Amino acid sequence: MVVPDWLDRLAAQAVRIPVPEGLRPPERGGRPAAVLLLFGEGPLGPDVLLIQRSTRGRRHAGQPAFPGGGVDPGDGGPVGAALREAAEETGLEPSGVTVLCSMPELYVWRSDNRVTPVVGWWHEPSAVHAASPDEVDSVERVPIAELVDPGNRFTLRHPRGFAGPAFRVRGMLVWGFTAMVLDVVLREAGLERPWDPGRVEPMPPDVLARG
């Protein structure tokens, strides 16, 4: 197994990565959850696994995300939860994933989840698909080159005043929690290319409608 140097660097400093202000957990409350940041070597170079949540979902409907969900008692913690949820949502084979580290806990106020991002290297990729149609509409391996392309990056503004990083890749608008985590990871891994945060776009009406 050969882990890329940039991913080794990210894993080595993961516990020291600063948590964005909007994602800092409160002193109390919140449900334990985990997501899998799974990086691999695809046909177009390094990539990361994302899902597009079902438009029928109750929370984050239709939104691109990392595979993941709540930590169950039998998971043994965030790592087990991230691998289990990823397998359930995408059909991936957990034995093909090498877990490198866990990042600091983040808080998603909208769903009241305390989320631990688990970073993995896909040393033996397996076929993936929308394995849980009620939760996932599609699964995509997104090339890192497309995420760091300045033309695919901008700041997304919500009518309520929230503004944050966003990506437009593979027909998906990646924003919110997932975009904030990707923004930090790309920067800390030394992959980020200069882009214009002053390029601001309003939240599309169809995304607002999904609430």
Secondary structure, DSSP 8 states (H G I E B T S, - for coil): ----HHHHHHHHTGGG----GGG---SS--EEEEEEEEEEEETTEEEEEEEEE-TT-SSSTT-EE-SEEE--GGG-SHHHHHHHHHHHHH---GGGEEEEEE---EEETTTTEEEEEEEEEESS--------TTTEEEEEEEEHHHHH-GGGEEEEE-TTS-EEEEEEETTEEE-HHHHHHHHHHHHHTT------TT-EEE--HHHHHT-
